[in-house]
Amino acid sequence: MSPPEGRGFDLGAEARGGEFVRQASRFRDVLGAEGAGAEAGRYHLYISAACPWSQRAMIVRVLHGLEGAISMSEVDPVRDDRGWAFTEPDFSDPVNGFGWLSQAYEATDPGFDGRVSVPVLWDRQQRQIVNNESADLVRFLGSAFHAVAEHPVDLYPLELRAEIDELNERIYETVNNGVYRAGFARSQPAYDMAFDALFETLDELEQRLSDRRYLLGDRLTEADWRLFPTLVRFDSVYHVHFKCNRRRLVDYPSLWGYTRELYAQPGIAATVNMDHIKRHYFCTHPMINPSRLIARGPELDFTAPHDRASVSQRHSGEPR
């Protein structure tokens, strides 16, 4: 028997009154800010390159140079009503030999009956999940693993934290999760509400990026990297699959240039796998796309010149 709608097909939680409600992450342990217990080789990251929440963790791992300290493996991008799978030979679990990611959840919490999600940080010594909340992982992969990072960067500077937190909250609600609230809506009012909030925020971000290079000015922060995975999927998936079709990303000059600049940062292009992204979305949500046909377009060139550096130069003397 298939699980209830909202468990097996990435809905995350039962829709209430037609509105999509995401299930809260189950495991929220946080490693110490001073790196207690965060030794190299102890932890493993389970991800899906198709998943925007996973990509957040992948990006931070690359930015800090943690590839040698934290191993990583991928699940098959196409999940069915049994959840995320390791399908040999392309997708395997070299740490535990699991066939299903649900086995990691069961090992950590016997009898677990919630939704199995990625990313997951696994503790090899304790043989259990540390954390499966991407927002937490973005934050402490940089802080707790500072001592073992090859080139640590401060994505959450003290003087910008209040503004970063405020932006993160707004962008998560209306953009990162907003595309899902539109795509998984089960009533016209729920869809309309999510749709309007999404494009209101995108319009505001377009204006914001018209006179500053990044969301917080001339410095890349956590807020930029939490937004990027949604933007890179927008035209290929969310515009058509989730009916977020008022405008495309390429119709926003500043947002489109900004996305291309972030894509060009060292190591970031390797975290974008459009084949996995398309196969996951178009083949995993039969309630939206029962044919499981994969849209071939659009043709996007994330490597095209962007000239974002000139934005901060043009406005360097103007108040913001």
One Martini backbone bead per residue (centre of mass of N, CA, C, O) as a GRO file, in nm:
protein
  320
    1MET     BB    1   0.097   0.036   0.022
    2SER     BB    2   0.061   0.353  -0.003
    3PRO     BB    3   0.124   0.636   0.118
    4PRO     BB    4   0.031   0.916   0.210
    5GLU     BB    5  -0.014   1.204   0.103
    6GLY     BB    6   0.310   1.357   0.179
    7ARG     BB    7   0.530   1.128   0.201
    8GLY     BB    8   0.644   0.997  -0.080
    9PHE     BB    9   0.606   1.291  -0.271
   10ASP     BB   10   0.737   1.560  -0.126
   11LEU     BB   11   0.525   1.718   0.058
   12GLY     BB   12   0.578   1.656   0.393
   13ALA     BB   13   0.258   1.716   0.428
   14GLU     BB   14  -0.044   1.759   0.496
   15ALA     BB   15  -0.296   1.916   0.361
   16ARG     BB   16  -0.459   2.224   0.474
   17GLY     BB   17  -0.704   2.370   0.311
   18GLY     BB   18  -0.493   2.347   0.051
   19GLU     BB   19  -0.234   2.388   0.220
   20PHE     BB   20   0.094   2.371   0.241
   21VAL     BB   21   0.273   2.161   0.489
   22ARG     BB   22   0.567   2.139   0.637
   23GLN     BB   23   0.766   1.926   0.775
   24ALA     BB   24   0.943   1.891   1.041
   25SER     BB   25   1.237   1.839   1.157
   26ARG     BB   26   1.364   1.581   1.363
   27PHE     BB   27   1.683   1.651   1.353
   28ARG     BB   28   1.866   1.905   1.581
   29ASP     BB   29   2.152   1.870   1.619
   30VAL     BB   30   2.434   2.068   1.745
   31LEU     BB   31   2.733   2.164   1.698
   32GLY     BB   32   2.982   2.316   1.825
   33ALA     BB   33   3.119   2.626   1.765
   34GLU     BB   34   3.424   2.509   1.847
   35GLY     BB   35   3.428   2.195   1.732
   36ALA     BB   36   3.299   1.984   1.897
   37GLY     BB   37   3.331   1.672   1.738
   38ALA     BB   38   3.450   1.796   1.440
   39GLU     BB   39   3.606   1.574   1.306
   40ALA     BB   40   3.772   1.434   1.072
   41GLY     BB   41   3.577   1.157   0.933
   42ARG     BB   42   3.302   1.128   1.112
   43TYR     BB   43   3.127   1.251   0.875
   44HIS     BB   44   2.818   1.221   0.679
   45LEU     BB   45   2.665   1.308   0.362
   46TYR     BB   46   2.332   1.305   0.267
   47ILE     BB   47   2.218   1.342  -0.076
   48SER     BB   48   2.054   1.550  -0.331
   49ALA     BB   49   2.107   1.717  -0.627
   50ALA     BB   50   1.794   1.787  -0.669
   51CYS     BB   51   1.795   1.930  -0.391
   52PRO     BB   52   1.788   2.241  -0.247
   53TRP     BB   53   1.860   2.164   0.048
   54SER     BB   54   2.115   2.006  -0.023
   55GLN     BB   55   2.268   2.229  -0.178
   56ARG     BB   56   2.336   2.399   0.059
   57ALA     BB   57   2.534   2.195   0.186
   58MET     BB   58   2.720   2.162  -0.057
   59ILE     BB   59   2.813   2.455  -0.073
   60VAL     BB   60   2.940   2.482   0.209
   61ARG     BB   61   3.142   2.254   0.176
   62VAL     BB   62   3.296   2.397  -0.056
   63LEU     BB   63   3.358   2.682   0.060
   64HIS     BB   64   3.525   2.542   0.315
   65GLY     BB   65   3.676   2.280   0.242
   66LEU     BB   66   3.517   1.975   0.333
   67GLU     BB   67   3.572   1.720   0.155
   68GLY     BB   68   3.796   1.579   0.347
   69ALA     BB   69   3.606   1.577   0.621
   70ILE     BB   70   3.328   1.526   0.447
   71SER     BB   71   3.150   1.295   0.336
   72MET     BB   72   2.964   1.182   0.030
   73SER     BB   73   2.624   1.090  -0.077
   74GLU     BB   74   2.384   0.968  -0.316
   75VAL     BB   75   2.070   0.966  -0.421
   76ASP     BB   76   1.820   0.896  -0.602
   77PRO     BB   77   1.624   1.133  -0.770
   78VAL     BB   78   1.409   0.902  -0.791
   79ARG     BB   79   1.120   0.887  -0.612
   80ASP     BB   80   0.899   0.698  -0.427
   81ASP     BB   81   0.679   0.554  -0.195
   82ARG     BB   82   0.965   0.463  -0.039
   83GLY     BB   83   1.173   0.674  -0.128
   84TRP     BB   84   1.497   0.703  -0.079
   85ALA     BB   85   1.757   0.565  -0.291
   86PHE     BB   86   2.005   0.308  -0.342
   87THR     BB   87   2.123   0.263  -0.678
   88GLU     BB   88   2.282   0.046  -0.834
   89PRO     BB   89   2.585   0.197  -0.923
   90ASP     BB   90   2.530   0.517  -0.895
   91PHE     BB   91   2.388   0.469  -0.599
   92SER     BB   92   2.560   0.472  -0.288
   93ASP     BB   93   2.657   0.331   0.044
   94PRO     BB   94   2.976   0.338   0.192
   95VAL     BB   95   2.907   0.327   0.506
   96ASN     BB   96   2.628   0.116   0.542
   97GLY     BB   97   2.472  -0.017   0.292
   98PHE     BB   98   2.223   0.112   0.217
   99GLY     BB   99   1.911   0.115   0.028
  100TRP     BB  100   1.780   0.321   0.235
  101LEU     BB  101   1.739   0.613   0.406
  102SER     BB  102   1.538   0.503   0.621
  103GLN     BB  103   1.757   0.340   0.779
  104ALA     BB  104   1.880   0.585   0.924
  105TYR     BB  105   1.623   0.659   1.080
  106GLU     BB  106   1.579   0.386   1.221
  107ALA     BB  107   1.860   0.381   1.368
  108THR     BB  108   1.787   0.646   1.534
  109ASP     BB  109   1.448   0.589   1.520
  110PRO     BB  110   1.267   0.358   1.615
  111GLY     BB  111   0.965   0.386   1.429
  112PHE     BB  112   0.983   0.580   1.220
  113ASP     BB  113   0.697   0.781   1.044
  114GLY     BB  114   0.807   0.991   0.872
  115ARG     BB  115   0.973   1.195   0.670
  116VAL     BB  116   1.221   1.139   0.434
  117SER     BB  117   1.511   1.344   0.422
  118VAL     BB  118   1.705   1.595   0.264
  119PRO     BB  119   1.958   1.634   0.441
  120VAL     BB  120   2.221   1.424   0.605
  121LEU     BB  121   2.388   1.394   0.915
  122TRP     BB  122   2.637   1.151   0.990
  123ASP     BB  123   2.749   0.944   1.258
  124ARG     BB  124   2.987   0.701   1.267
  125GLN     BB  125   3.023   0.646   1.572
  126GLN     BB  126   2.706   0.655   1.663
  127ARG     BB  127   2.510   0.567   1.440
  128GLN     BB  128   2.370   0.858   1.356
  129ILE     BB  129   2.173   1.123   1.340
  130VAL     BB  130   2.219   1.465   1.377
  131ASN     BB  131   2.099   1.613   1.101
  132ASN     BB  132   1.796   1.736   0.881
  133GLU     BB  133   1.861   2.056   0.868
  134SER     BB  134   1.966   2.286   0.646
  135ALA     BB  135   1.990   2.544   0.818
  136ASP     BB  136   2.184   2.419   1.022
  137LEU     BB  137   2.408   2.325   0.830
  138VAL     BB  138   2.485   2.598   0.717
  139ARG     BB  139   2.576   2.712   0.993
  140PHE     BB  140   2.774   2.461   1.123
  141LEU     BB  141   2.974   2.386   0.898
  142GLY     BB  142   3.135   2.657   0.948
  143SER     BB  143   3.180   2.651   1.264
  144ALA     BB  144   3.242   2.355   1.373
  145PHE     BB  145   3.455   2.311   1.105
  146HIS     BB  146   3.684   2.524   1.106
  147ALA     BB  147   3.947   2.348   1.183
  148VAL     BB  148   3.896   2.151   0.900
  149ALA     BB  149   3.911   2.375   0.703
  150GLU     BB  150   4.072   2.494   0.422
  151HIS     BB  151   3.857   2.765   0.360
  152PRO     BB  152   3.726   2.959   0.560
  153VAL     BB  153   3.410   3.130   0.590
  154ASP     BB  154   3.204   3.418   0.661
  155LEU     BB  155   2.843   3.391   0.635
  156TYR     BB  156   2.789   3.517   0.955
  157PRO     BB  157   2.825   3.809   1.036
  158LEU     BB  158   2.770   3.990   1.309
  159GLU     BB  159   2.676   4.272   1.168
  160LEU     BB  160   2.448   4.087   0.977
  161ARG     BB  161   2.251   3.895   1.130
  162ALA     BB  162   1.979   4.038   1.143
  163GLU     BB  163   1.944   4.067   0.832
  164ILE     BB  164   1.974   3.773   0.757
  165ASP     BB  165   1.738   3.662   0.925
  166GLU     BB  166   1.518   3.828   0.787
  167LEU     BB  167   1.565   3.729   0.499
  168ASN     BB  168   1.541   3.426   0.544
  169GLU     BB  169   1.247   3.425   0.637
  170ARG     BB  170   1.119   3.550   0.384
  171ILE     BB  171   1.243   3.360   0.165
  172TYR     BB  172   1.143   3.097   0.271
  173GLU     BB  173   0.832   3.147   0.275
  174THR     BB  174   0.807   3.275  -0.042
  175VAL     BB  175   1.033   3.098  -0.201
  176ASN     BB  176   1.157   2.829  -0.115
  177ASN     BB  177   0.856   2.742  -0.010
  178GLY     BB  178   0.667   2.891  -0.209
  179VAL     BB  179   0.681   2.699  -0.454
  180TYR     BB  180   0.544   2.466  -0.295
  181ARG     BB  181   0.283   2.614  -0.213
  182ALA     BB  182   0.198   2.627  -0.509
  183GLY     BB  183   0.244   2.331  -0.625
  184PHE     BB  184   0.078   2.190  -0.354
  185ALA     BB  185  -0.179   2.302  -0.389
  186ARG     BB  186  -0.554   2.235  -0.315
  187SER     BB  187  -0.629   2.539  -0.383
  188GLN     BB  188  -0.684   2.839  -0.516
  189PRO     BB  189  -0.624   3.026  -0.271
  190ALA     BB  190  -0.352   2.894  -0.196
  191TYR     BB  191  -0.212   2.949  -0.462
  192ASP     BB  192  -0.254   3.255  -0.485
  193MET     BB  193  -0.103   3.331  -0.226
  194ALA     BB  194   0.173   3.208  -0.302
  195PHE     BB  195   0.214   3.347  -0.573
  196ASP     BB  196   0.206   3.644  -0.478
  197ALA     BB  197   0.435   3.625  -0.268
  198LEU     BB  198   0.659   3.536  -0.455
  199PHE     BB  199   0.650   3.788  -0.660
  200GLU     BB  200   0.686   4.005  -0.454
  201THR     BB  201   0.970   3.915  -0.366
  202LEU     BB  202   1.111   3.911  -0.641
  203ASP     BB  203   1.067   4.211  -0.694
  204GLU     BB  204   1.231   4.304  -0.446
  205LEU     BB  205   1.498   4.164  -0.523
  206GLU     BB  206   1.541   4.310  -0.786
  207GLN     BB  207   1.564   4.588  -0.658
  208ARG     BB  208   1.793   4.528  -0.459
  209LEU     BB  209   1.998   4.424  -0.702
  210SER     BB  210   2.023   4.704  -0.861
  211ASP     BB  211   2.227   4.841  -0.603
  212ARG     BB  212   2.353   4.547  -0.546
  213ARG     BB  213   2.536   4.262  -0.562
  214TYR     BB  214   2.415   4.163  -0.297
  215LEU     BB  215   2.195   4.132  -0.045
  216LEU     BB  216   2.433   4.281   0.161
  217GLY     BB  217   2.609   4.381  -0.089
  218ASP     BB  218   2.967   4.305  -0.116
  219ARG     BB  219   2.876   4.034   0.048
  220LEU     BB  220   2.880   3.709   0.091
  221THR     BB  221   2.613   3.508   0.220
  222GLU     BB  222   2.390   3.293   0.342
  223ALA     BB  223   2.148   3.422   0.191
  224ASP     BB  224   2.246   3.365  -0.097
  225TRP     BB  225   2.274   3.042  -0.064
  226ARG     BB  226   1.964   3.002   0.001
  227LEU     BB  227   1.854   3.118  -0.277
  228PHE     BB  228   1.996   2.987  -0.526
  229PRO     BB  229   1.855   2.700  -0.560
  230THR     BB  230   1.586   2.827  -0.655
  231LEU     BB  231   1.682   2.990  -0.901
  232VAL     BB  232   1.817   2.751  -1.068
  233ARG     BB  233   1.510   2.608  -1.088
  234PHE     BB  234   1.288   2.794  -1.196
  235ASP     BB  235   1.260   2.763  -1.515
  236SER     BB  236   1.280   2.438  -1.529
  237VAL     BB  237   1.042   2.398  -1.294
  238TYR     BB  238   0.855   2.608  -1.140
  239HIS     BB  239   0.722   2.753  -1.379
  240VAL     BB  240   0.573   2.478  -1.473
  241HIS     BB  241   0.530   2.257  -1.246
  242PHE     BB  242   0.432   2.498  -1.018
  243LYS     BB  243   0.297   2.753  -1.158
  244CYS     BB  244   0.537   2.991  -1.175
  245ASN     BB  245   0.419   3.213  -1.442
  246ARG     BB  246   0.457   3.523  -1.450
  247ARG     BB  247   0.774   3.482  -1.436
  248ARG     BB  248   1.099   3.465  -1.516
  249LEU     BB  249   1.417   3.487  -1.435
  250VAL     BB  250   1.510   3.617  -1.717
  251ASP     BB  251   1.309   3.876  -1.656
  252TYR     BB  252   1.537   3.939  -1.434
  253PRO     BB  253   1.820   4.103  -1.459
  254SER     BB  254   1.942   4.092  -1.171
  255LEU     BB  255   1.881   3.797  -1.088
  256TRP     BB  256   2.019   3.664  -1.332
  257GLY     BB  257   2.303   3.781  -1.289
  258TYR     BB  258   2.335   3.680  -0.997
  259THR     BB  259   2.313   3.378  -1.059
  260ARG     BB  260   2.562   3.368  -1.248
  261GLU     BB  261   2.768   3.458  -1.038
  262LEU     BB  262   2.727   3.226  -0.837
  263TYR     BB  263   2.788   2.999  -1.038
  264ALA     BB  264   3.098   3.111  -1.082
  265GLN     BB  265   3.183   3.013  -0.833
  266PRO     BB  266   3.389   2.816  -0.683
  267GLY     BB  267   3.228   2.491  -0.714
  268ILE     BB  268   2.918   2.542  -0.787
  269ALA     BB  269   2.853   2.401  -1.058
  270ALA     BB  270   2.889   2.107  -0.928
  271THR     BB  271   2.600   2.142  -0.763
  272VAL     BB  272   2.470   2.138  -1.055
  273ASN     BB  273   2.201   1.903  -1.162
  274MET     BB  274   1.973   1.910  -1.409
  275ASP     BB  275   1.904   1.617  -1.450
  276HIS     BB  276   1.822   1.553  -1.158
  277ILE     BB  277   1.616   1.773  -1.123
  278LYS     BB  278   1.417   1.688  -1.347
  279ARG     BB  279   1.373   1.394  -1.268
  280HIS     BB  280   1.257   1.444  -0.996
  281TYR     BB  281   1.012   1.630  -1.046
  282PHE     BB  282   0.877   1.484  -1.307
  283CYS     BB  283   0.892   1.175  -1.154
  284THR     BB  284   0.773   1.232  -0.833
  285HIS     BB  285   0.482   1.392  -0.916
  286PRO     BB  286   0.192   1.248  -1.009
  287MET     BB  287  -0.017   1.473  -0.917
  288ILE     BB  288   0.115   1.670  -1.144
  289ASN     BB  289   0.284   1.433  -1.335
  290PRO     BB  290   0.162   1.143  -1.453
  291SER     BB  291   0.353   1.096  -1.713
  292ARG     BB  292   0.665   1.172  -1.657
  293LEU     BB  293   0.744   1.394  -1.830
  294ILE     BB  294   1.028   1.572  -1.954
  295ALA     BB  295   1.125   1.875  -1.981
  296ARG     BB  296   1.353   2.016  -2.212
  297GLY     BB  297   1.330   2.287  -2.111
  298PRO     BB  298   1.524   2.536  -2.107
  299GLU     BB  299   1.765   2.750  -2.243
  300LEU     BB  300   2.052   2.785  -2.034
  301ASP     BB  301   2.320   3.030  -1.942
  302PHE     BB  302   2.519   3.037  -1.659
  303THR     BB  303   2.799   3.145  -1.820
  304ALA     BB  304   2.722   3.410  -1.877
  305PRO     BB  305   2.771   3.719  -1.867
  306HIS     BB  306   2.711   3.976  -1.590
  307ASP     BB  307   2.838   4.243  -1.455
  308ARG     BB  308   2.809   4.282  -1.128
  309ALA     BB  309   3.045   4.469  -1.036
  310SER     BB  310   2.915   4.741  -1.148
  311VAL     BB  311   2.693   4.790  -0.940
  312SER     BB  312   2.867   4.887  -0.694
  313GLN     BB  313   3.013   5.113  -0.855
  314ARG     BB  314   2.759   5.286  -0.933
  315HIS     BB  315   2.653   5.282  -0.600
  316SER     BB  316   2.880   5.356  -0.383
  317GLY     BB  317   2.759   5.668  -0.313
  318GLU     BB  318   2.482   5.555  -0.237
  319PRO     BB  319   2.211   5.519  -0.073
  320ARG     BB  320   2.021   5.226   0.090
   0.00000   0.00000   0.00000
